[in-house]
């Protein structure tokens, strides 16, 4: 069986990090994330935390696209070539929803046109208010895109992106408000069937 790129997507606080970790552990896959742990990804994490403010939407879209290209070359493609499945906490869908809600989405999509298409994308749908409560309960510092108005706009952007990409990609939408263990089981079943 060929190795697969499996992506978990959703707004901040949807549970993508938890579910990506759980899935990668259960199927012995290579776990990764975006922004990546590479040089561009580290810069992006600093920008998200407000260390280089202000950073405009154009710069963020370009940085995310550069990080994705570097991430693919450094980590994702080599892991797939070794025969390992790769589970990624986010992929280009996030750029389309986040930066595409601030800039022209077609331009953001053009920046990412050479990015590898996932074999399966699992979108965890969670209302922005629920996601915000989760972030607060976890004691997370507020980041660039965490304002509730922004998260509402991004959630709407994700719905548009899923509708746009679904004819050409395998995207499964799951209720991310369900208990984490129950959701993990459903994700595992989706991936292993």
Secondary structure by P-SEA (a helix, b strand, c coil): ccbbbbbbbbccccaaaaaaaaaaaaacccccccccccaaaaaaaaaaacccccccaaaaaaaaaaaaaaaaaccaaaaaaabbbbbbcccaaaaaaaaaacccaaaaaaaacccccccbbbbbcccaaaaaaaaaaacccccccccaaaaaaaaaaaaaaaaacccccccccccccccaaaaaaaaaaaacc
